[in-house]
Amino acid sequence: MIVNTELEQKGNIFPSKIIAYKKDVDTLYFTTDNDVVLEMTIVRDSVLRFRYTTTGTFEKDFSYAITKYASKGYNLLEIEEEAESYKITTSKLICHIKKENLQVLIFDAKDHKLINEDELGFHWEESYEYGGNIVKMSKTSHDGESYYGLGDKPVELNLKGKRFENWVTDSYAFGKGTDPIYKAIPFYTGLKDKKAYGIFFDNTFRTYFDFSQERRNVTSFWAQGGEMNYYFIYGPQMEDVVANYTDLTGKPHQLPPLWALGFHQCKWSYYPESTVKEVTSKFRELKIPCDAIYLDIDYMDGFRCFTWDKNHFPDPKRMVKELADDGFKTVVIIDPGIKVDKDYWVFKEALDNDYFCKRADGPYMKGKVWPGECYFPDFTHRKVREWWSDLFRDLVENIGVRGVWNDMNEPAVMEVPNKTFPDDVRHEYDGNRCSHRKAHNVYGMQMARATYQGVKKFAYPKRPFVITRAAYSGTQRYCSTWTGDNVATWEHLWIANIQAQRMAMSGFSFAGSDIGGFAEQPSGELFTRWIQLGIFHPFFRVHSSGDHGNQEPWTFDEDVTDIVRKWIELRYQLLPYLYTSFWKYVEEGIPMLKSLVLFDQEDVHTHYRSDEFIFGDHILVCPILEPNARGRRMFIPRGDWFNFWTDQIVSGGKEMWVDADIETIPVFVKAGAIIPKYPVQQYVGEIDIDEVTLDVYFKNGKESSTLFDDAHDGYDYKKGRYSLRTFKLTGKSDELIIQQHKEGKYDAGYQRFKINLHGLPFTITKVQIDNEEIPLSELKINGDNSMIIDKGFSELHIFGK
């Protein structure tokens, strides 16, 4: 047996020599003389799965993370036995499995350069306390190698030199560096020699990741139980790694309704009904756009889920309709804790059907949450999920609630040592019975799944909208998320920026923070700066505890209100751009926010940048993260960029000072981009849009942009009833050509485009549309280089001198 004396003394055991090898279609098995078996599956040419057992046999292969829709298949598979290793070749990768010790080395198939290699590789330690093994993997970390991902970790984007734990945890008022917190996403992207790869460790036990903290040239990951089961995902582009991981764990099942991308207002709590109406009326009175109002736990009767406090909300169906008539969609909170009350119908149904979680010796798992003593449904049981989804009939189908917000689903339990279930709680785990040690990290995910299924069923033919606080890899299939109970501090504004970027590069783009901070009270300046960041996050919601004062846009002073209104209006103008980005995310797994390293990994200057990010494909954003600022230094990535506010063109690849008073933050648009905009609405669907603005940013060269549109709700887009417009821009010193290619069977309601030309280096002398010259007077061209044309054009050709 291969032994490292020092490590053996610590209890570590290692594989020995390979004594047998066999192949079964796309899966290879390597068996050692101490009963270790490596099962290697070629999922795709660029995706390899490595699964180990120490007993010679594998347990049932089951994962909540991997979607049944994941892409499979490869173009090439060759296996060759060499003197010291087995060599497996696909069109993208060459993998060597060492005969001596089962260690793995992976190379790029094109240039044969090393991408990733085991250091000690797979090893394990027997768990005498629980049975099974503590499974471990260590890999060599090379000089200059960087690491990114792991979900919502509130630290710098580059994880090099840090260690983390994945154990979904209710972390009220967490701070920078707090670990673990609300989500467990055991996926990271490594970047070595300008080539990106990803590792997804699909193990739901408490897992750990060490990125060269303990040993400078080693990165490792391990779990307190279960299998060593990980996927290696090759790029070499970082965006491709994230997209392939998202394909593996699942893209959102459908687009959100467009209103879900609007502005949302929330507080713990808006009640009674008169308070809700007062808040919503104020939005309309002040003409601050808003699409959703939230009801926290106080709408319920004694915090019992699926009930209403009839004193505070005597007729919820009427109220919800009246809010809808005014453009507000109602979103309600639902927690997992079900009050122990024999007269409470939800409790009685679950008790009668044995749907609650139990302790190892038989009694129900009981814990105190908002209603008092509660039992908790076992969402890892299919029948429980089906029962739970049916509970939403009255809320959604009858009363008309449009969205559901799952909170406290880590699960959070008050007044117990670890503030969650004890390890001995048992779960059905879809036929793979286990303890809470294995099910903890997926409990919130499975609650969100059951909620999603219910909202989808009863909202039909509308699309569902669900939010979750706790998540495991794959939860992005079902819902959106927010980053939990943050604090109204400048540090938390920085954290919010980091977390949204990290969630996007971890496959979960539909994310945002509690704008303004959940705990404590922001100043007007901090609230303004947070709104300015939040409009560029896919999920855009103000939420606060209410313990320290109100946090609506008009709470501070008139200047703050005016600035915040302007920014929320900008969000509504950018909805077609954001919706198109969401479509790309749903179709291709492309993250909606891109950290600079993801945008341009070739430039080493981006590898440690945290503040700046790309919103969609073409908009560069850098928030102001300090008080009393009138600008900041920021890094502009390579290429030419237009200042969004001044149209000044800057060349990137360098750091520079950018002015930004309280009314602005640094925003730039990539040269060549075409940015679609709607007119300002007070809520999605308020007006019939007959004209869409296209802001065209000149480039001496070529660039492509897209505009996706559909009915903004429902499922007809899945039947081809959508409109996808691809704009190809070609710019020269004295002419500009925009070609439009159209797909889909949906006829968008607008009839024309207003073209705004930015940075045109010439004076317009002639315009041709589809090879026909149009008099400039007919195009309504004025001094700001704008024109109005029919949406159906195929080619717009602008000549100048």
Summary of the structure (lengths in Angstrom):
residues: 801
radius of gyration: 27.3
end to end distance: 78.7
largest distance: 86.0
contacts: 2860
relative contact order: 0.08
helix: 21%
strand: 33%
